[in-house]
Amino acid sequence: MSSEPLRPAWSQSFSPEALQIVMTSGPIAHINPEWAWGGSTGAGVRVAIIDSGVEADHPALGGMVRGGVIVNYDEQEPNKVRIEPEEQPVDIFGHGTACAGIIHSLAPEAELYSIRVLGRDLKGRAVQFAGGLRWALENQIQVINLSLSTNREEYYALFHQLTDDAYFKNATLVSAVNNYPVPSYPSLYSSVISVAAHEGKDPFTFFYNPSPPVEFGAPGIDVKVAWIDKGYTTSTGNSFAAPHISGIVALIRAKHPTLTPFQIKTVLFACASNTQAG
Amino acid sequence: MNQEGVESESAIVNQLKRLLLAIEVSGRAILPGTNDQLLQSIVDAAARIFGATAASLALVEKDGQNLVFRVATTVPGVESVVGMRVPIDRGIVGYVAMTGQPIAISNVREDARFNQDFARSTGYMPQSILAMPLISNDRVIGVMEVLDKINAPTFGLMDMELLAIFAQQAAIAIDQSQHFDQLGRAVLLGLQTLASQEPGQYGHLLGALQDSQGYSEQDQEILELADLFYDIRMLGEAERRMLLQVTSAFRDYCRSRPGQFGFGRI
């Protein structure tokens, strides 16, 4: 048996032994973190967390939660979802609060919005994700963190359309891949910033993977995160890698408001810890 | 069709109905047991391979509102979680069932989301936990957990990948047991498909078989009895023997006193 540690395939590219140095050239070589987000706090950028809700009054969020909605599964409605406003969002598990806390720790002045898509009715999950995405796009959200995914192929086209809509509306969608290598939507589309976990701890250290679909690796192992009832916990999963990138994207958007999702991806590529100016 | 033909066809239909019921009953009474043993062995193997103190497997109930623990490793001095029911919107197992995402937590005791009352009622409070969804046909059908990795403070990403393989095996086993559970209905469906290919020849049969969908009150009772026998059988060898003795004694008693419960009345 091999003595090499086993890692989920998506995270494999970011292990120390697999990590490649990628050369940058031309004007991209001049882009660095200082230019990209130096001095930025994320002020004015609207970030949505599509998840289990967000505990609005959690101290780790510094009072930056500006509102939210609950997306309920309802077969009677046109898109099979019913949207319910939630002025003071709550979290039913803690997972959304964890993601929001990571984003806030990186972009302390970004405005946070909770889009709760988890309900007791399990069969509506993918439809609720889609409904949450649609709400975000209709409400001028600029950065969308989606640490959940579906592997139901029948939603391939629906999510494809929504991610294209996001691109055309200049909203950057950051998505965690599932923790085991199955197709996970919407994390596998080209306009989405798809993230897996690496073993590092520094929140600003992220890696670029030249072999898509998973293009970025960020911290996601034993991360101390905020949880419900104003608590904290230590948790592991690709879910916690995505919000690190969402936070950095919020910083970039605040400093460079006109950048499009693909331009932001290029900036991230240039600022990744494994890229070198050639 | 002449009268004789109709009669012989209805006899065939009746025989088929009896056969379908027999298949369904044996499916319920015997086959799921094999799969529980398989699930138990998957959970036991997972605990050993992960070097975990305990492991368990819970299934989402039909109405989707609760999870029920189906199998678990035995922890000395701790009450078994098997049979316990938790609401789907609570606790780590609930989170994993609702999101379909695995999660590893390394300080469960400090985690508010962990169902403290539940842990206390079983007398076992884990420190670290790794929970993985069981997915069948893109649907979460249950959750498998391993608790407290020995000689390590936490479960990592590689543990997640490994547990995903176990979870896949368990999901296949459960999937199969659910097919067995509805073996009679599956065979009926097969017969209907066959008959529909020759509607001219088997048209009557097809109609009669369609009528036989759903069970009569009497058939339902027999199926309930099969479920009961299965439940008792799973309690243990002593219970199994007792069931056999009590049931045969009851049959002999009824035979010896025709008319007391309706037996032998014309």
Interface residues (C-beta under 8 A of the other chain):
Chain A: P5 L6 R7 P8 A9 S11 S52 I92 F93 G94 H95 L118 G119 R120 D121 L122 K123 R125 S147 L148 S149 T150 N151 R152 E153 N178 N179 Y180 A197 G220 I221 D222 W227 I228 D229 G231 Y232 T233 T234 S235 T236 G237 S239
Chain B: V60 G64 Q65 I88 D89 G94 Y95 A97 M98 T99 G100 Q101 P102 I103 A104 I105 S106 N107 V108 E110 D111 A112 R113 I135 D138 R139 V140 T154 F155 G156 L157 M158 M160 E161 L162 A164
